[in-house]
Amino acid sequence: MQSPTYYLAEGLRLPTNGLDYTILAIYFIVVLGIGFAARASVKTSLDFFLSGRSLPAWVTGLAFVAANLGATEILGMAATGAQYGVAVVHWYWIGAIPAMVFLGLVMMPFYYGSKVRSVPEFLLQRFDKSAHLLSSVLFAFAAILIAGVNLYALSIVVEALLGWPQWVSIVVAGFFVLAYITVGGLSSAIYNEVLQFFVILAALIPLTVLGLKRVGGWDGLTGSLSASKGDNFLSAWGGTGIGDANPLGANWLTIILGLGFVLSFGYWTTNFAEVQRALSAKNLSAAKRTPLIAAFPKIFIVFAVMIPGLVAAVIVPKIGTAGSDLTYNDAIPLLMQELLPNGVLGIAVTGLMAAFMAGMAANVSSFNTVFTTDIWQKYVVKDREDTYYLRFGRLITAIGVLASVGTAFIAASFSNIMSYLQTLFSFFNVPMFVVFIIGMFWKRASMKSGAWGLVAGTTAAMVNYFWIYKQGVIDIPSDQGANFVSAIVGFVAGAVVMVAVTLFTAPKPEAELAGLVYGTTSPGMSEPPAEGDDVWYRKPALLGWGAIVLAAACYIPYSF
């Protein structure tokens, strides 16, 4: 069967009209209105950075998943579907769900119960100032880079919508996000993310349905892709035997260990842009349920981003090929241009802009929290009144958005922004994860081992990517395959160095580990708690059931 070829109008300018612009304008008014409404509740720095720890679980749960529905999810995953095929499901069913369950059942009791305001602050309590400062700097830097990805993705839509030059689109989009984050703080971001969650689905579902209709349904889609891309393009696990060739350029071992364990757990359990939503919940129960609530829609969202990518591979066979000016990142805008009628197009554009603003707002709000509370307040200007840190938080938000404008141009140099994001995660999130997991489960891990583990993990991952992969020392077939290997290398290097340093340095006094490591008691308690006590530092009573859920999630039979 020959793959059908469809031709798009020249360029990426979307055929919008007054109806589409009206829908978009209404959305912008609502978003800014939420920001100004949230301003009334922002009276302290805790209100600005963590919504006063007052939000219900259903709000934080939807915000948790919406914060990830940014460039990573929409443009990035559609681009990955167009480039690698059905293998994109790995990023959801083994690359997200198990880690989200683990975060809710195992790690949130430590984060929330210790009353930390950020993920790096936990490392200050468990290790020392060097681990805390290094992790804060690394996270702040990564947050700005990732916010730039979302800003670049947003600029693509603005450019296609209005025909503005890319640099103008980036600046205007950044200014709009700055407005509602600076005014309303995290509450503004979270309530807007709840709204954005539903707007995003309203955009993706029509695009998926009309795309399938255009290529003759699922049978027509799979028939076209089998003929043009081969059977492995339509199989999650096809060709992933060690030494076999497949579109993803990775084997089953690197997929399971690199993506399913190291990258996945590194992102979902230590990325403060996500964890911050759970920390804003009103109590421990709501905080634990936040990632669990988010995991349910996450199971199904993959279809709404994967199918448009597959459709784009059929409709625009030259996408991402050598000599073409169309990158894989263009998959969603191309389909919007070709498939959507006016009105529906306005909803889709609004949904995309909502997605990118959600992703950028998540990273900017986490950046301003970490920079203010973990760097500025701890090491630069100490012991000032709370109103000073509230004002500084708003100032650093503006600086963070301006920095994101610069990093957006770095993202523009990548054909597939999902590959770029995974590269960043392997550099920054994976080393932090190995330090967290060893620190939480091994009392002997010394104070100095945390900082050295971060340095070793980050360095090893970068060496693998920039030298071993980029310089061709070892042949790795694709960027994504290299990212999986970098993640494994970073994790192993960080773990080995932490163990080695621990053997030659003093452990933290056990009295100071109370409530920070499994098996320890709460500060001030000499005896373990009674069996029925509801205390945050206990090994979760549901840990056994959690293991079953994790195993079931990993076993979902998704071989298409």
Beta strands, then each sheet from edge to edge (+ up, - down):
end
